[in-house]
Protein backbone atom coordinates (compact mmCIF):
# COMPACT_ATOMS: atom_id res chain seq x y z
CA UNK A 1 0.00 0.00 0.00
CA UNK A 2 2.79 2.42 0.87
CA UNK A 3 4.66 1.55 -2.34
CA UNK A 4 1.56 2.21 -4.39
CA UNK A 5 1.05 5.56 -2.64
CA UNK A 6 4.71 6.48 -3.22
CA UNK A 7 4.51 5.59 -6.90
CA UNK A 8 1.30 7.54 -7.28
CA UNK A 9 2.85 10.47 -5.41
CA UNK A 10 5.95 10.42 -7.64
CA UNK A 11 3.94 10.37 -10.88
CA UNK A 12 2.35 13.82 -10.40
CA UNK A 13 5.74 15.19 -9.40
CA UNK A 14 7.33 13.85 -12.62
CA UNK A 15 4.42 15.18 -14.63
CA UNK A 16 4.77 18.59 -13.00
CA UNK A 17 8.51 18.59 -13.78
CA UNK A 18 7.71 17.63 -17.38
CA UNK A 19 5.11 20.38 -17.52
CA UNK A 20 7.60 22.90 -16.21
CA UNK A 21 10.17 21.76 -18.79
CA UNK A 22 7.54 22.00 -21.53
CA UNK A 23 6.59 25.47 -20.33
CA UNK A 24 10.25 26.51 -20.35
CA UNK A 25 10.62 25.14 -23.89
CA UNK A 26 7.54 27.05 -24.95
CA UNK A 27 8.88 30.19 -23.32
CA UNK A 28 12.25 29.84 -25.08
CA UNK A 29 10.51 29.16 -28.40
CA UNK A 30 8.33 32.22 -27.91
CA UNK A 31 11.37 34.36 -27.14
CA UNK A 32 13.12 32.99 -30.26
CA UNK A 33 10.05 33.81 -32.35
CA UNK A 34 9.94 37.33 -30.87
CA UNK A 35 13.64 37.81 -31.65
CA UNK A 36 13.14 36.61 -35.24
CA UNK A 37 10.13 38.90 -35.68
CA UNK A 38 12.14 41.82 -34.30
CA UNK A 39 14.94 40.97 -36.76
CA UNK A 40 12.43 40.86 -39.63
CA UNK A 41 11.08 44.27 -38.58
CA UNK A 42 14.60 45.68 -38.47
CA UNK A 43 15.28 44.19 -41.93
CA UNK A 44 12.14 45.85 -43.34
CA UNK A 45 13.08 49.21 -41.79
CA UNK A 46 16.65 48.80 -43.06
CA UNK A 47 15.35 48.12 -46.58
CA UNK A 48 13.20 51.26 -46.42
CA UNK A 49 16.16 53.34 -45.22
CA UNK A 50 18.39 51.90 -47.94
CA UNK A 51 15.71 52.66 -50.53
CA UNK A 52 15.44 56.31 -49.43
CA UNK A 53 19.23 56.70 -49.25
CA UNK A 54 19.65 55.16 -52.71
CA UNK A 55 16.99 57.46 -54.17
CA UNK A 56 18.65 60.47 -52.52
CA UNK A 57 22.08 59.44 -53.81
CA UNK A 58 20.75 58.91 -57.35
CA UNK A 59 19.03 62.31 -57.21
CA UNK A 60 22.26 64.00 -56.10
CA UNK A 61 24.25 62.27 -58.85
CA UNK A 62 21.69 63.30 -61.44
CA UNK A 63 21.78 66.89 -60.19
CA UNK A 64 25.56 66.90 -60.44
CA UNK A 65 25.39 65.46 -63.96
CA UNK A 66 22.83 68.08 -64.93
CA UNK A 67 24.99 70.90 -63.56
CA UNK A 68 28.03 69.56 -65.42
CA UNK A 69 25.99 69.27 -68.63
CA UNK A 70 24.61 72.78 -68.21
CA UNK A 71 28.10 74.22 -67.68
CA UNK A 72 29.42 72.32 -70.71
CA UNK A 73 26.52 73.53 -72.84
CA UNK A 74 27.06 77.10 -71.68
CA UNK A 75 30.76 76.84 -72.53
CA UNK A 76 29.95 75.38 -75.96
CA UNK A 77 27.38 78.07 -76.67
CA UNK A 78 29.80 80.79 -75.60
CA UNK A 79 32.50 79.29 -77.78
CA UNK A 80 30.14 79.06 -80.79
CA UNK A 81 28.99 82.64 -80.27
CA UNK A 82 32.57 83.84 -80.08
CA UNK A 83 33.38 81.97 -83.29
CA UNK A 84 30.35 83.47 -85.02
CA UNK A 85 31.30 86.95 -83.81
CA UNK A 86 34.85 86.45 -85.06
CA UNK A 87 33.57 85.34 -88.47
CA UNK A 88 31.17 88.30 -88.66
CA UNK A 89 33.98 90.68 -87.63
CA UNK A 90 36.28 89.30 -90.32
CA UNK A 91 33.54 89.58 -92.95
CA UNK A 92 32.80 93.16 -91.94
CA UNK A 93 36.51 94.04 -92.06
CA UNK A 94 36.77 92.53 -95.55
CA UNK A 95 33.69 94.40 -96.75
CA UNK A 96 35.01 97.63 -95.27
CA UNK A 97 38.36 97.17 -96.98
CA UNK A 98 36.63 96.45 -100.30
CA UNK A 99 34.44 99.55 -99.94
CA UNK A 100 37.48 101.67 -99.06
CA UNK A 101 39.43 100.40 -102.05
CA UNK A 102 36.47 101.05 -104.33
CA UNK A 103 35.96 104.60 -103.01
CA UNK A 104 39.71 105.23 -103.36
CA UNK A 105 39.57 104.10 -106.98
CA UNK A 106 36.53 106.29 -107.66
CA UNK A 107 38.21 109.31 -106.10
CA UNK A 108 41.42 108.65 -108.00
CA UNK A 109 39.40 108.59 -111.21
CA UNK A 110 37.65 111.82 -110.31
CA UNK A 111 40.99 113.46 -109.45
CA UNK A 112 42.42 112.37 -112.80
CA UNK A 113 39.33 113.64 -114.58
CA UNK A 114 39.52 116.98 -112.77
CA UNK A 115 43.20 117.28 -113.58
CA UNK A 116 42.46 116.66 -117.24
CA UNK A 117 39.63 119.20 -117.07
CA UNK A 118 41.99 121.78 -115.55
CA UNK A 119 44.50 121.15 -118.26
CA UNK A 120 41.76 121.60 -120.85
CA UNK A 121 40.62 124.82 -119.18
CA UNK A 122 44.08 126.15 -119.34
CA UNK A 123 44.33 125.16 -122.98
CA UNK A 124 40.86 126.02 -124.44
CA UNK A 125 37.61 127.85 -123.92
CA UNK A 126 35.99 127.72 -120.52
CA UNK A 127 32.30 127.51 -121.57
CA UNK A 128 32.67 124.43 -123.70
CA UNK A 129 34.69 122.77 -121.01
CA UNK A 130 32.15 123.60 -118.36
CA UNK A 131 29.28 122.18 -120.39
CA UNK A 132 31.29 119.09 -121.19
CA UNK A 133 32.24 118.67 -117.55
CA UNK A 134 28.65 119.11 -116.36
CA UNK A 135 27.38 116.62 -118.94
CA UNK A 136 30.10 114.17 -118.01
CA UNK A 137 29.44 114.66 -114.29
CA UNK A 138 25.73 114.07 -114.83
CA UNK A 139 26.43 110.92 -116.81
CA UNK A 140 28.80 109.67 -114.14
CA UNK A 141 26.31 110.47 -111.38
CA UNK A 142 23.52 108.75 -113.28
CA UNK A 143 25.68 105.68 -113.89
CA UNK A 144 26.72 105.55 -110.24
CA UNK A 145 23.11 105.96 -109.13
CA UNK A 146 21.92 103.22 -111.49
CA UNK A 147 24.66 100.84 -110.36
CA UNK A 148 24.00 101.57 -106.69
CA UNK A 149 20.25 101.19 -107.22
CA UNK A 150 20.68 97.86 -109.01
CA UNK A 151 23.05 96.71 -106.30
CA UNK A 152 20.62 97.70 -103.55
CA UNK A 153 17.71 96.03 -105.36
CA UNK A 154 19.76 92.84 -105.69
CA UNK A 155 20.69 92.96 -102.03
CA UNK A 156 17.03 93.51 -101.09
CA UNK A 157 15.97 90.52 -103.19
CA UNK A 158 18.72 88.37 -101.64
CA UNK A 159 17.70 89.48 -98.16
CA UNK A 160 14.05 88.69 -98.90
CA UNK A 161 14.88 85.18 -100.11
CA UNK A 162 17.21 84.61 -97.14
CA UNK A 163 14.51 85.89 -94.76
CA UNK A 164 11.95 83.61 -96.34
CA UNK A 165 14.26 80.61 -95.99
CA UNK A 166 15.06 81.54 -92.38
CA UNK A 167 11.34 81.92 -91.56
CA UNK A 168 10.55 78.54 -93.11
CA UNK A 169 13.43 76.86 -91.27
CA UNK A 170 12.36 78.57 -88.04
CA UNK A 171 8.74 77.47 -88.41
CA UNK A 172 9.85 73.91 -89.19
CA UNK A 173 12.18 73.93 -86.20
CA UNK A 174 9.45 75.29 -83.89
CA UNK A 175 6.99 72.65 -85.14
CA UNK A 176 9.54 69.87 -84.65
CA UNK A 177 10.40 71.17 -81.18
CA UNK A 178 6.71 71.28 -80.25
CA UNK A 179 6.19 67.70 -81.46
CA UNK A 180 9.28 66.53 -79.61
CA UNK A 181 8.22 68.39 -76.46
CA UNK A 182 4.77 66.76 -76.64
CA UNK A 183 6.35 63.32 -77.05
CA UNK A 184 8.65 64.00 -74.12
CA UNK A 185 5.74 65.16 -71.97
CA UNK A 186 3.69 62.06 -72.80
CA UNK A 187 6.68 59.80 -72.11
CA UNK A 188 7.36 61.66 -68.87
CA UNK A 189 3.73 61.24 -67.84
CA UNK A 190 3.81 57.51 -68.62
CA UNK A 191 7.01 57.13 -66.61
CA UNK A 192 5.45 59.05 -63.72
CA UNK A 193 2.39 56.76 -63.83
CA UNK A 194 4.62 53.66 -63.86
CA UNK A 195 6.68 55.01 -60.94
CA UNK A 196 3.53 55.84 -58.93
CA UNK A 197 2.12 52.37 -59.66
CA UNK A 198 5.33 50.65 -58.53
CA UNK A 199 5.46 52.87 -55.44
CA UNK A 200 1.82 52.06 -54.61
CA UNK A 201 2.42 48.31 -55.04
CA UNK A 202 5.54 48.37 -52.87
CA UNK A 203 3.73 50.39 -50.16
CA UNK A 204 0.82 47.94 -50.32
CA UNK A 205 3.19 44.97 -49.88
CA UNK A 206 4.95 46.72 -46.98
CA UNK A 207 1.59 47.47 -45.32
CA UNK A 208 0.52 43.86 -45.78
CA UNK A 209 3.75 42.61 -44.23
CA UNK A 210 3.41 45.03 -41.32
CA UNK A 211 -0.19 43.84 -40.75
CA UNK A 212 0.98 40.24 -40.75
CA UNK A 213 3.77 41.07 -38.29
CA UNK A 214 1.27 42.84 -36.01
CA UNK A 215 -1.06 39.82 -36.18
CA UNK A 216 1.83 37.55 -35.22
CA UNK A 217 2.66 39.90 -32.35
CA UNK A 218 -0.91 39.65 -31.12
CA UNK A 219 -0.79 35.84 -31.36
CA UNK A 220 2.47 35.78 -29.42
CA UNK A 221 1.00 38.08 -26.77
CA UNK A 222 -2.04 35.81 -26.37
CA UNK A 223 0.25 32.76 -26.18
CA UNK A 224 2.32 34.47 -23.50
CA UNK A 225 -0.85 35.15 -21.51
CA UNK A 226 -1.95 31.56 -21.94
CA UNK A 227 1.50 30.40 -20.85
CA UNK A 228 1.26 32.56 -17.73
CA UNK A 229 -2.14 31.06 -16.90
CA UNK A 230 -0.73 27.56 -17.48
CA UNK A 231 2.22 28.25 -15.18
CA UNK A 232 -0.22 29.48 -12.51
CA UNK A 233 -2.27 26.33 -13.01
CA UNK A 234 0.88 24.19 -12.69
CA UNK A 235 1.81 25.95 -9.45
CA UNK A 236 -1.70 25.32 -8.15
CA UNK A 237 -1.38 21.64 -9.04
CA UNK A 238 1.98 21.50 -7.32
CA UNK A 239 0.40 22.91 -4.14
CA UNK A 240 -2.40 20.37 -4.41
CA UNK A 241 0.18 17.62 -4.86
CA UNK A 242 2.01 18.75 -1.73
CA UNK A 243 -1.28 18.73 0.19
CA UNK A 244 -1.97 15.23 -1.17
CA UNK A 245 1.47 14.07 -0.04
CA UNK A 246 0.74 15.40 3.45
CA UNK A 247 -2.58 13.54 3.51
CA UNK A 248 -0.86 10.33 2.41
CA UNK A 249 1.77 10.80 5.10
CA UNK A 250 -0.95 11.29 7.73
CA UNK A 251 -2.75 8.18 6.49
CA UNK A 252 0.47 6.17 6.76
CA UNK A 253 1.06 7.42 10.30
CA UNK A 254 -2.49 6.50 11.22
CA UNK A 255 -1.92 3.01 9.83
CA UNK A 256 1.27 2.64 11.85
CA UNK A 257 -0.45 3.84 15.05
CA UNK A 258 -3.44 1.59 14.60
CA UNK A 259 -1.37 -1.51 13.86
CA UNK A 260 -1.93 -4.35 16.48
CA UNK A 261 -1.54 -8.14 16.74
CA UNK A 262 -5.05 -8.46 15.48
CA UNK A 263 -5.14 -8.56 11.73
CA UNK A 264 -8.74 -7.65 11.22
CA UNK A 265 -8.47 -4.12 12.60
CA UNK A 266 -5.50 -3.02 10.44
CA UNK A 267 -7.21 -4.55 7.47
CA UNK A 268 -10.27 -2.55 8.22
CA UNK A 269 -8.23 0.57 8.87
CA UNK A 270 -6.33 0.01 5.62
CA UNK A 271 -9.56 -0.45 3.77
CA UNK A 272 -10.88 2.76 5.29
CA UNK A 273 -7.71 4.69 4.44
CA UNK A 274 -7.70 3.28 0.93
CA UNK A 275 -11.34 4.12 0.67
CA UNK A 276 -10.62 7.61 1.97
CA UNK A 277 -7.60 8.19 -0.23
CA UNK A 278 -8.99 6.61 -3.40
CA UNK A 279 -11.22 9.64 -4.36
CA UNK A 280 -8.23 11.95 -3.91
CA UNK A 281 -6.11 9.68 -6.05
CA UNK A 282 -8.78 9.49 -8.70
CA UNK A 283 -9.14 13.25 -8.63
CA UNK A 284 -5.37 13.63 -8.88
CA UNK A 285 -5.24 11.19 -11.80
CA UNK A 286 -8.03 13.11 -13.47
CA UNK A 287 -6.13 16.37 -13.03
CA UNK A 288 -2.95 14.74 -14.36
CA UNK A 289 -4.88 13.57 -17.42
CA UNK A 290 -6.22 17.09 -17.89
CA UNK A 291 -2.67 18.42 -17.59
CA UNK A 292 -1.47 15.93 -20.21
CA UNK A 293 -4.27 17.07 -22.49
CA UNK A 294 -3.35 20.74 -21.99
CA UNK A 295 0.33 19.87 -22.64
CA UNK A 296 -0.65 18.18 -25.89
CA UNK A 297 -2.75 21.21 -26.84
CA UNK A 298 0.17 23.53 -26.07
CA UNK A 299 2.52 21.36 -28.14
CA UNK A 300 0.04 21.44 -31.02
CA UNK A 301 -0.23 25.21 -30.68
CA UNK A 302 3.57 25.44 -30.61
CA UNK A 303 3.91 23.40 -33.81
CA UNK A 304 1.25 25.55 -35.48
CA UNK A 305 3.05 28.69 -34.37
CA UNK A 306 6.35 27.35 -35.73
CA UNK A 307 4.70 26.54 -39.06
CA UNK A 308 3.20 30.04 -39.19
CA UNK A 309 6.59 31.55 -38.37
CA UNK A 310 8.26 29.55 -41.16
CA UNK A 311 5.51 30.59 -43.55
CA UNK A 312 5.98 34.23 -42.53
CA UNK A 313 9.75 34.00 -43.08
CA UNK A 314 9.16 32.39 -46.46
CA UNK A 315 6.75 35.16 -47.46
CA UNK A 316 9.19 37.81 -46.26
CA UNK A 317 11.95 36.29 -48.42
CA UNK A 318 9.60 36.08 -51.41
CA UNK A 319 8.61 39.71 -50.86
CA UNK A 320 12.28 40.74 -50.74
CA UNK A 321 12.89 38.85 -54.00
CA UNK A 322 9.86 40.55 -55.58
CA UNK A 323 10.85 44.00 -54.30
CA UNK A 324 14.41 43.77 -55.64
CA UNK A 325 13.49 43.92 -59.38
CA UNK A 326 10.86 46.52 -58.58
CA UNK A 327 13.47 48.70 -56.89
CA UNK A 328 15.86 48.27 -59.84
CA UNK A 329 13.06 49.11 -62.26
CA UNK A 330 12.17 52.13 -60.13
CA UNK A 331 15.80 53.32 -60.29
CA UNK A 332 15.91 52.91 -64.09
CA UNK A 333 12.60 54.71 -64.51
CA UNK A 334 13.70 57.54 -62.22
CA UNK A 335 16.94 57.91 -64.19
CA UNK A 336 15.07 57.92 -67.50
CA UNK A 337 12.56 60.39 -66.07
CA UNK A 338 15.33 62.79 -65.02
CA UNK A 339 16.96 62.52 -68.46
CA UNK A 340 13.63 63.27 -70.11
CA UNK A 341 13.08 66.24 -67.82
CA UNK A 342 16.52 67.63 -68.68
CA UNK A 343 15.96 67.18 -72.41
CA UNK A 344 12.49 68.71 -72.09
CA UNK A 345 13.89 71.75 -70.27
CA UNK A 346 16.61 72.08 -72.89
CA UNK A 347 14.06 71.93 -75.71
CA UNK A 348 11.83 74.49 -73.97
CA UNK A 349 14.78 76.86 -73.48
CA UNK A 350 15.77 76.42 -77.11
CA UNK A 351 12.18 77.05 -78.20
CA UNK A 352 12.02 80.21 -76.06
CA UNK A 353 15.30 81.47 -77.50
CA UNK A 354 14.14 80.81 -81.06
CA UNK A 355 10.78 82.53 -80.48
CA UNK A 356 12.54 85.48 -78.85
CA UNK A 357 14.93 85.81 -81.79
CA UNK A 358 12.01 85.56 -84.21
CA UNK A 359 10.10 88.29 -82.37
CA UNK A 360 13.20 90.52 -82.42
CA UNK A 361 13.54 90.03 -86.17
CA UNK A 362 9.88 90.88 -86.67
CA UNK A 363 10.27 94.04 -84.58
CA UNK A 364 13.31 95.10 -86.63
CA UNK A 365 11.27 94.77 -89.80
C-alpha positions in Angstrom: 0.0 0.0 0.0 2.8 2.4 0.9 4.7 1.5 -2.3 1.6 2.2 -4.4 1.0 5.6 -2.6 4.7 6.5 -3.2 4.5 5.6 -6.9 1.3 7.5 -7.3 2.8 10.5 -5.4 6.0 10.4 -7.6 3.9 10.4 -10.9 2.4 13.8 -10.4 5.7 15.2 -9.4 7.3 13.9 -12.6 4.4 15.2 -14.6 4.8 18.6 -13.0 8.5 18.6 -13.8 7.7 17.6 -17.4 5.1 20.4 -17.5 7.6 22.9 -16.2 10.2 21.8 -18.8 7.5 22.0 -21.5 6.6 25.5 -20.3 10.3 26.5 -20.3 10.6 25.1 -23.9 7.5 27.0 -25.0 8.9 30.2 -23.3 12.2 29.8 -25.1 10.5 29.2 -28.4 8.3 32.2 -27.9 11.4 34.4 -27.1 13.1 33.0 -30.3 10.1 33.8 -32.4 9.9 37.3 -30.9 13.6 37.8 -31.6 13.1 36.6 -35.2 10.1 38.9 -35.7 12.1 41.8 -34.3 14.9 41.0 -36.8 12.4 40.9 -39.6 11.1 44.3 -38.6 14.6 45.7 -38.5 15.3 44.2 -41.9 12.1 45.8 -43.3 13.1 49.2 -41.8 16.7 48.8 -43.1 15.3 48.1 -46.6 13.2 51.3 -46.4 16.2 53.3 -45.2 18.4 51.9 -47.9 15.7 52.7 -50.5 15.4 56.3 -49.4 19.2 56.7 -49.2 19.6 55.2 -52.7 17.0 57.5 -54.2 18.6 60.5 -52.5 22.1 59.4 -53.8 20.7 58.9 -57.3 19.0 62.3 -57.2 22.3 64.0 -56.1 24.3 62.3 -58.8 21.7 63.3 -61.4 21.8 66.9 -60.2 25.6 66.9 -60.4 25.4 65.5 -64.0 22.8 68.1 -64.9 25.0 70.9 -63.6 28.0 69.6 -65.4 26.0 69.3 -68.6 24.6 72.8 -68.2 28.1 74.2 -67.7 29.4 72.3 -70.7 26.5 73.5 -72.8 27.1 77.1 -71.7 30.8 76.8 -72.5 30.0 75.4 -76.0 27.4 78.1 -76.7 29.8 80.8 -75.6 32.5 79.3 -77.8 30.1 79.1 -80.8 29.0 82.6 -80.3 32.6 83.8 -80.1 33.4 82.0 -83.3 30.3 83.5 -85.0 31.3 86.9 -83.8 34.9 86.5 -85.1 33.6 85.3 -88.5 31.2 88.3 -88.7 34.0 90.7 -87.6 36.3 89.3 -90.3 33.5 89.6 -92.9 32.8 93.2 -91.9 36.5 94.0 -92.1 36.8 92.5 -95.5 33.7 94.4 -96.7 35.0 97.6 -95.3 38.4 97.2 -97.0 36.6 96.5 -100.3 34.4 99.6 -99.9 37.5 101.7 -99.1 39.4 100.4 -102.0 36.5 101.0 -104.3 36.0 104.6 -103.0 39.7 105.2 -103.4 39.6 104.1 -107.0 36.5 106.3 -107.7 38.2 109.3 -106.1 41.4 108.7 -108.0 39.4 108.6 -111.2 37.7 111.8 -110.3 41.0 113.5 -109.4 42.4 112.4 -112.8 39.3 113.6 -114.6 39.5 117.0 -112.8 43.2 117.3 -113.6 42.5 116.7 -117.2 39.6 119.2 -117.1 42.0 121.8 -115.5 44.5 121.1 -118.3 41.8 121.6 -120.8 40.6 124.8 -119.2 44.1 126.1 -119.3 44.3 125.2 -123.0 40.9 126.0 -124.4 37.6 127.8 -123.9 36.0 127.7 -120.5 32.3 127.5 -121.6 32.7 124.4 -123.7 34.7 122.8 -121.0 32.2 123.6 -118.4 29.3 122.2 -120.4 31.3 119.1 -121.2 32.2 118.7 -117.6 28.6 119.1 -116.4 27.4 116.6 -118.9 30.1 114.2 -118.0 29.4 114.7 -114.3 25.7 114.1 -114.8 26.4 110.9 -116.8 28.8 109.7 -114.1 26.3 110.5 -111.4 23.5 108.7 -113.3 25.7 105.7 -113.9 26.7 105.5 -110.2 23.1 106.0 -109.1 21.9 103.2 -111.5 24.7 100.8 -110.4 24.0 101.6 -106.7 20.2 101.2 -107.2 20.7 97.9 -109.0 23.0 96.7 -106.3 20.6 97.7 -103.6 17.7 96.0 -105.4 19.8 92.8 -105.7 20.7 93.0 -102.0 17.0 93.5 -101.1 16.0 90.5 -103.2 18.7 88.4 -101.6 17.7 89.5 -98.2 14.0 88.7 -98.9 14.9 85.2 -100.1 17.2 84.6 -97.1 14.5 85.9 -94.8 11.9 83.6 -96.3 14.3 80.6 -96.0 15.1 81.5 -92.4 11.3 81.9 -91.6 10.6 78.5 -93.1 13.4 76.9 -91.3 12.4 78.6 -88.0 8.7 77.5 -88.4 9.8 73.9 -89.2 12.2 73.9 -86.2 9.4 75.3 -83.9 7.0 72.7 -85.1 9.5 69.9 -84.6 10.4 71.2 -81.2 6.7 71.3 -80.3 6.2 67.7 -81.5 9.3 66.5 -79.6 8.2 68.4 -76.5 4.8 66.8 -76.6 6.3 63.3 -77.1 8.7 64.0 -74.1 5.7 65.2 -72.0 3.7 62.1 -72.8 6.7 59.8 -72.1 7.4 61.7 -68.9 3.7 61.2 -67.8 3.8 57.5 -68.6 7.0 57.1 -66.6 5.5 59.1 -63.7 2.4 56.8 -63.8 4.6 53.7 -63.9 6.7 55.0 -60.9 3.5 55.8 -58.9 2.1 52.4 -59.7 5.3 50.7 -58.5 5.5 52.9 -55.4 1.8 52.1 -54.6 2.4 48.3 -55.0 5.5 48.4 -52.9 3.7 50.4 -50.2 0.8 47.9 -50.3 3.2 45.0 -49.9 4.9 46.7 -47.0 1.6 47.5 -45.3 0.5 43.9 -45.8 3.7 42.6 -44.2 3.4 45.0 -41.3 -0.2 43.8 -40.7 1.0 40.2 -40.7 3.8 41.1 -38.3 1.3 42.8 -36.0 -1.1 39.8 -36.2 1.8 37.6 -35.2 2.7 39.9 -32.4 -0.9 39.7 -31.1 -0.8 35.8 -31.4 2.5 35.8 -29.4 1.0 38.1 -26.8 -2.0 35.8 -26.4 0.2 32.8 -26.2 2.3 34.5 -23.5 -0.9 35.2 -21.5 -1.9 31.6 -21.9 1.5 30.4 -20.8 1.3 32.6 -17.7 -2.1 31.1 -16.9 -0.7 27.6 -17.5 2.2 28.3 -15.2 -0.2 29.5 -12.5 -2.3 26.3 -13.0 0.9 24.2 -12.7 1.8 26.0 -9.5 -1.7 25.3 -8.2 -1.4 21.6 -9.0 2.0 21.5 -7.3 0.4 22.9 -4.1 -2.4 20.4 -4.4 0.2 17.6 -4.9 2.0 18.8 -1.7 -1.3 18.7 0.2 -2.0 15.2 -1.2 1.5 14.1 0.0 0.7 15.4 3.4 -2.6 13.5 3.5 -0.9 10.3 2.4 1.8 10.8 5.1 -1.0 11.3 7.7 -2.8 8.2 6.5 0.5 6.2 6.8 1.1 7.4 10.3 -2.5 6.5 11.2 -1.9 3.0 9.8 1.3 2.6 11.9 -0.5 3.8 15.1 -3.4 1.6 14.6 -1.4 -1.5 13.9 -1.9 -4.4 16.5 -1.5 -8.1 16.7 -5.1 -8.5 15.5 -5.1 -8.6 11.7 -8.7 -7.6 11.2 -8.5 -4.1 12.6 -5.5 -3.0 10.4 -7.2 -4.5 7.5 -10.3 -2.5 8.2 -8.2 0.6 8.9 -6.3 0.0 5.6 -9.6 -0.4 3.8 -10.9 2.8 5.3 -7.7 4.7 4.4 -7.7 3.3 0.9 -11.3 4.1 0.7 -10.6 7.6 2.0 -7.6 8.2 -0.2 -9.0 6.6 -3.4 -11.2 9.6 -4.4 -8.2 11.9 -3.9 -6.1 9.7 -6.1 -8.8 9.5 -8.7 -9.1 13.3 -8.6 -5.4 13.6 -8.9 -5.2 11.2 -11.8 -8.0 13.1 -13.5 -6.1 16.4 -13.0 -3.0 14.7 -14.4 -4.9 13.6 -17.4 -6.2 17.1 -17.9 -2.7 18.4 -17.6 -1.5 15.9 -20.2 -4.3 17.1 -22.5 -3.3 20.7 -22.0 0.3 19.9 -22.6 -0.7 18.2 -25.9 -2.7 21.2 -26.8 0.2 23.5 -26.1 2.5 21.4 -28.1 0.0 21.4 -31.0 -0.2 25.2 -30.7 3.6 25.4 -30.6 3.9 23.4 -33.8 1.2 25.5 -35.5 3.1 28.7 -34.4 6.3 27.3 -35.7 4.7 26.5 -39.1 3.2 30.0 -39.2 6.6 31.6 -38.4 8.3 29.5 -41.2 5.5 30.6 -43.6 6.0 34.2 -42.5 9.7 34.0 -43.1 9.2 32.4 -46.5 6.7 35.2 -47.5 9.2 37.8 -46.3 12.0 36.3 -48.4 9.6 36.1 -51.4 8.6 39.7 -50.9 12.3 40.7 -50.7 12.9 38.9 -54.0 9.9 40.6 -55.6 10.8 44.0 -54.3 14.4 43.8 -55.6 13.5 43.9 -59.4 10.9 46.5 -58.6 13.5 48.7 -56.9 15.9 48.3 -59.8 13.1 49.1 -62.3 12.2 52.1 -60.1 15.8 53.3 -60.3 15.9 52.9 -64.1 12.6 54.7 -64.5 13.7 57.5 -62.2 16.9 57.9 -64.2 15.1 57.9 -67.5 12.6 60.4 -66.1 15.3 62.8 -65.0 17.0 62.5 -68.5 13.6 63.3 -70.1 13.1 66.2 -67.8 16.5 67.6 -68.7 16.0 67.2 -72.4 12.5 68.7 -72.1 13.9 71.8 -70.3 16.6 72.1 -72.9 14.1 71.9 -75.7 11.8 74.5 -74.0 14.8 76.9 -73.5 15.8 76.4 -77.1 12.2 77.0 -78.2 12.0 80.2 -76.1 15.3 81.5 -77.5 14.1 80.8 -81.1 10.8 82.5 -80.5 12.5 85.5 -78.9 14.9 85.8 -81.8 12.0 85.6 -84.2 10.1 88.3 -82.4 13.2 90.5 -82.4 13.5 90.0 -86.2 9.9 90.9 -86.7 10.3 94.0 -84.6 13.3 95.1 -86.6 11.3 94.8 -89.8 
